[in-house]
Structures are given as C-alpha cells and as structure tokens.
Amino acid sequence: MEGYASAFIESLRRKSSSGNTVSSYEIDLQQFAEFLKLKKVVLESVDHIVIRDFLNHLYTDRRLSKSSVSRKLACLKTFFKYLLREGLLRANPAELIASPRLPKILPSFLGEEEAAAIVGLPQGEGLAALRDRAILELLYASGMRVSELVGLNDDQLDMDQQTVRVLGKGKKERIVLFGDFAARSLLEYLNAKQQLRLGGADDRGRVPIFVSIRGRRLSSRDIQRLVASLRLGLKTTRRVTPHTLRHSFATHLLERGADLRAIQELLGHESLATTQKYTHVGIQHLKREYDKAHPKAKNNR
C-alpha cells in the first residue's frame, strides 16, 4: 500500500496537480492504509465491501461530514483507477460505489456596502496597512482565490492594463481584471515596498508581490488571519473569509448584469455549472428583498 500510494502521489505531482489536492490525497490514503492495517486486509484483496466499511467508519467513528467522505471516496476512485491503468490491479473496487448526495450550500457573500466597508478597514500609511488595503481591494476587484493571490510575482502584474496573469487550479493561466480603486491601492503599496527594498528575488528569480514587513512571501494562512481580524470591525455576526470576497465579487457582477460566461472566465471555473450557483444566490437575494418590500408578499393576518 505504501509503495503504491507513493507512486500515485508522485504521478499527481508530475501532472501538476494543485498542492492542496496532493496534500489531501496523501492524508486520505494514509487513513485508508491505517484502516486496512487495522482490519488486516491487504490491498490486493480490497473489494467494494471493504471500501464501504471504510466509508462507514469515517461516518460513524470519525464523525466526518458527507463532503469530507465524498472527497475521500473520490481519492480512492482515482487511486484505484491509477493502479488499474498501471496493471497493478485487475479491477477497480471503488468504481461502483456512488458518492453520497451532498446538500446544496449556497455561497455566502457580503452586500456591496459590507464589502466596501471591510476593504476600507486597514487604515494608515505604514507598509502593513497599505499592503492589507491592496490585498483586500485586489481580492474583491478580481475574484481571485487567496492561493492565487499569495502566489503572485511582479511579472504577472500589468499596472497599465490593470490586469493580472493568474496561475489557477491545474496550473491553468487566465487573465483577471481590477479597477481603479485596486490599482490606486496597489500602486501605493508597491511604491512603499520599493522604498523599503523589501521582497527581493528568491532562488528561482521570482519577486513576490505581497510580503511581510521582513520581506517573506505571505501565505494563505496570513491572509485568512488578516480577514478574520478585520471582520471584528464589521457590524455582522456572519463568518467572513477571503473566499467570501470572491463570492461577493461574482454575486455583485451578476446582480449588475454581467454575463455568466464572463464571470466563469474571470473566476477560472472549468464548468459553467460551478458558476451557475451564483444565479441561485441572486434569486434568493431577490426573494428576500421582495418579501421585505412588497405589501402582499406575506400573509401577516
């Protein structure tokens, strides 16, 4: 199991799978290997019953959610498909197991005023404040993922055209746009960063855009902590994350009449069906506004 799992993970790296996917699959396969060891089952004798027992173990003993179990099943399906393709197994025991039906969760988003409020929270002219303002403006203006933002290098940014060349999931490149507000904040931050001579080239010759006050490239966790701390300054009890700004970006574009396929391109969604969830968000928003405003919307007798 260990040797097969290592070979599978290496094949994912060769295909330039995202770091998050590789890390998650490593954990999933390690958990599956521990389960097989506990049950004294060798990999070659795994059948659909063993896999169902493993999924049931995740539900009942580990108390995992349906989405987590679904992801682990997807990992096993891909793993066994790889073993079958390489001639290491004769059949895929996970092939006929259906994924659990997942509840449809609508993405959370901020209203336009709320989004403007959180973006404007970092105050001051120090490097940290200028950087944080530029980060929030760019996240909301472009809809990029936080992992894409922290991976940005200076050669990906075109200030004249107000575009960013983003390396998204599966190492696929796309161009995202940003407006005047984000451009102004970015320019102020980049000028301050240059004056302080921060963020030089790394050993691969890349110059990161967003760095700490010591010149270290920021991580996704750094951005998550930033948004979590700023959320306390908002008059809301809702959970706000960097991804909330991405959802807000898409929802506000849709509400103001942007074409769904254009939003799909900007978000970097491979399937239009993924983008269509924002149409449901828009409808739910309209229903709430209708119920609040129309005198005949609700029977209050």
Secondary structure, 3 states (H helix, E strand, C coil): CHHHHHHHHHHHHHCCCCHHHHHHHHHHHHHHHHHHHHHCCCHHHCCHHHHHHHHHHHHHCCCCCHHHHHHHHHHHHHHHHHHHHCCCCCCCCCCCCCCCCCCCCCCCCCCHHHHHHHHCCCCCCCHHHHHHHHHHHHHHHHCCCHHHHHCCEHHHEECCCCEEEEECHHHCEEEEECCHHHHHHHHHHHHHHHHCCCCCCCCCCCCECCECCCCCECCHHHHHHHHHHHHCCCCCCCCCCHHHHHHHHHHHHHHCCCCHHHHHHHHCCCCHHHHCHHHHHHHHHHHHHHHHHCCCCCCCC
